[in-house]
Amino acid sequence: MGDTNPVTLRECMCGDFAVPEKITIQEEFEDKELVIHNFPVFKCFQCDEITLSPKDHVEYYKNAVKHYETTNETEFDCSLSQ
């Protein structure tokens, strides 16, 4: 059988639907710019509004900081921490 997982949709403030997408974000930590790749968000079909989960934001930011503190690398890939 094929993939039976339905695509998760969210309703956007504009009334259209937003779909899961992965983006790159940048966050500051102690005068360093941390680059976080493959950050999970929802992006609207109609208005391109991006929404993110505050829980994911905190979790991946903490993981990026921990990664930086142990490796001294300013880039972190969310997909490698799952």
Number of C-alpha atoms within 10 A of each C-alpha: 3 4 5 6 6 6 8 10 14 16 13 20 11 12 11 13 18 24 17 16 13 14 13 13 12 14 14 11 13 7 7 11 12 21 17 20 19 15 19 19 17 23 23 22 12 12 14 13 13 15 16 13 11 9 9 14 15 11 12 20 22 12 17 25 21 13 17 17 11 9 10 10 13 18 17 23 17 20 11 8 9 5
